[in-house]
């Protein structure tokens, strides 16, 4: 955690982080994720991350596919591997951690329960239209 008065060190530059968000959103749209939302946390005091990407999958197998495809494409296009991936064992909520970009892939019930968008309601949010 950053000490008071010190700026946390970035692991990647902001343009690279945004490009990663764009790759993730494209994959999620291609694979029919719902409710894709990007939360821009760059100017939020106390945030440890630049972006959250959230989406909803319609089943555990869909969440597994979405998570693996996002990770594969980010690795392929940007040569960046996730620092950590959590939740693949039950696929209710998978978190992909790319240092300054965090991607949450959740079941509808899980997403509604945790309501992450509301926690960060003061941060700019971009909501993408569902693609059928």
PyMOL commands that set and color helices and strands:
alter all, ss='L'
color gray80, all
select helices_A, chain A and resi 14-30+60-78+108-114+116-119
alter helices_A, ss='H'
color red, helices_A
select strands_A, chain A and resi 34-40+51-57+84-86+93-97+101-107+124-127
alter strands_A, ss='S'
color yellow, strands_A
deselect
rebuild
show_as cartoon
